[in-house]
Amino acid sequence: MTNFLSHEHRTVGWLRQHWFIPLAIAIALGDVGALHFQDWSQPRLFESAVLFDFTIVLPLLYLWCYRARGTAVILPMIGLASLGIWATSHLIPAEHQHVLGSIGWLRTLAIAVIVLIEVKILFSFYKAVFTSDSTPEDIADKLARDVPLPPWLKRVLAFEARMLRRLAGLLKRVFNRLR
């Protein structure tokens, strides 16, 4: 009996921390259901409503749910809005896409911003791996302070840093022998 209560307590705790997930699923299913059962007499209204839910409401709910994480929420929020534009473009039939045609460039811009931020993070990681005398664990810890990372990803980054240093040392020795 106590095991069941313990499991129930964990579920409630998880829902308190991550209430965004079931709410986002409910909103998405509601929008998909509304699109499935409507007659397309007002296509711009339906398109605008789904687009608003997927690109404004869901990212803002995500921000509200995970606001304690600080600025680390911004990048996933931009990605979620971009995903919302993409999902809406697949949910709304092409002949009824009026608003999407005029804002499709925002998705491309959002993806470009995300890619640039990711490239900046990767370059700072690789620069730290190859130019600093810190241990791979210290490098992973510093990156985790700059960009909030789960513990398992920190371990993966430390392992990657260790392997990259070994590969760099091996290549250095090979090229020194060839000279």
C-alpha positions in Angstrom: 0.0 0.0 0.0 2.8 2.5 0.8 4.5 1.7 -2.5 1.3 2.7 -4.3 1.1 5.9 -2.3 4.7 6.7 -2.9 4.2 6.2 -6.7 1.2 8.4 -6.6 3.1 11.1 -4.7 5.9 11.1 -7.3 3.3 11.5 -10.1 1.7 14.4 -8.4 5.2 16.0 -7.8 6.1 15.4 -11.4 2.8 17.0 -12.6 3.4 20.0 -10.4 6.9 20.5 -11.9 5.9 19.7 -15.5 2.2 20.8 -15.8 3.0 22.2 -19.3 3.3 18.7 -20.9 -0.3 17.5 -20.3 -1.7 21.0 -21.0 0.2 21.2 -24.3 -1.1 17.8 -25.3 -4.6 18.8 -24.5 -4.3 22.0 -26.5 -2.8 20.2 -29.4 -5.4 17.5 -29.4 -8.2 20.1 -29.1 -6.9 22.0 -32.1 -6.4 18.8 -34.2 -9.9 17.7 -33.2 -11.4 21.1 -34.1 -9.7 21.0 -37.5 -10.9 17.5 -38.2 -14.6 18.2 -37.4 -15.1 21.6 -39.0 -16.4 22.5 -42.4 -13.8 25.1 -43.4 -16.4 27.8 -43.8 -14.0 30.3 -42.2 -10.5 29.0 -43.0 -8.6 32.1 -42.0 -10.2 32.0 -38.5 -9.3 28.4 -38.0 -5.8 28.9 -39.4 -5.2 31.9 -37.2 -6.6 30.1 -34.1 -4.3 27.1 -34.5 -1.3 29.2 -35.4 -2.0 31.4 -32.3 -2.2 28.3 -30.1 0.9 26.6 -31.5 3.2 29.7 -31.8 2.1 32.0 -29.0 0.1 30.1 -26.3 2.2 27.0 -26.1 5.6 28.8 -26.0 4.2 31.2 -23.4 2.9 28.4 -21.3 6.3 26.7 -21.5 7.9 29.9 -20.3 5.5 30.2 -17.5 6.0 26.5 -16.4 9.8 26.6 -16.5 10.4 30.2 -15.6 12.6 29.2 -12.7 15.2 28.0 -15.2 15.9 31.6 -16.1 17.2 32.5 -19.6 17.7 28.8 -20.4 14.0 28.7 -21.3 14.4 31.1 -24.2 16.0 28.8 -26.7 13.5 25.9 -26.3 10.7 28.5 -26.4 11.9 29.8 -29.8 12.2 26.2 -31.0 8.7 25.5 -29.8 7.3 28.5 -31.7 9.2 27.4 -34.8 7.8 23.9 -34.4 4.3 25.4 -34.0 4.6 27.1 -37.4 5.8 23.8 -39.0 3.0 21.8 -37.3 0.4 24.3 -38.4 1.6 24.2 -42.0 1.0 20.4 -42.0 -2.3 20.6 -40.2 -4.0 23.2 -42.3 -4.7 22.1 -45.9 -2.6 24.0 -48.5 -5.6 25.6 -50.1 -6.6 27.2 -46.8 -3.2 28.5 -45.8 -3.5 32.3 -46.0 -1.7 33.6 -42.9 1.1 30.9 -43.0 2.3 32.1 -46.3 3.1 35.5 -44.9 4.9 34.3 -41.7 6.7 31.3 -43.0 9.9 33.2 -43.0 9.7 33.5 -39.2 10.3 29.7 -38.9 13.4 30.0 -41.1 14.6 32.9 -39.0 14.0 31.0 -35.7 15.8 28.0 -36.9 18.8 30.1 -38.1 18.9 31.8 -34.6 18.8 28.4 -32.9 21.6 27.0 -35.1 23.8 30.0 -34.5 23.4 29.7 -30.8 24.1 26.0 -30.9 27.2 26.6 -33.1 28.4 29.2 -30.6 28.0 26.8 -27.7 29.8 24.0 -29.7 32.7 26.4 -30.6 33.1 27.4 -26.9 33.1 23.8 -25.9 35.7 22.7 -28.5 37.8 25.8 -27.8 37.9 24.9 -24.1 38.7 21.2 -25.0 41.7 22.1 -27.2 43.1 25.2 -25.6 42.6 24.9 -21.9 44.6 22.9 -19.4 41.4 22.1 -17.4 40.2 18.5 -17.0 37.4 17.3 -19.2 35.1 17.3 -16.1 35.9 20.9 -15.4 35.2 21.8 -19.0 31.8 20.0 -18.8 31.0 21.7 -15.5 31.8 25.2 -16.9 29.6 24.5 -20.0 26.8 23.3 -17.7 27.0 26.5 -15.7 26.8 28.6 -19.0 24.1 26.4 -20.5 22.0 24.5 -18.0 22.4 20.8 -18.8 21.1 17.6 -17.2 23.7 15.6 -15.3 23.8 12.7 -17.8 24.6 15.2 -20.6 27.4 16.6 -18.5 29.0 13.2 -18.3 28.6 12.7 -22.0 30.3 16.0 -22.7 33.2 15.1 -20.3 33.6 11.8 -22.1 33.6 13.5 -25.5 36.2 16.1 -24.3 38.4 13.2 -23.1 38.1 11.4 -26.4 38.7 14.6 -28.4 41.9 15.3 -26.4 43.1 11.7 -27.0 42.3 12.0 -30.7 44.2 15.3 -30.9 47.2 13.8 -29.1 47.2 10.8 -31.4 47.0 13.0 -34.5 49.8 15.2 -33.2 52.0 12.2 -32.7 51.2 10.8 -36.2 52.0 14.1 -37.9 55.2 14.6 -35.9 56.4 11.2 -37.1 55.6 12.0 -40.7 57.8 15.1 -40.6 
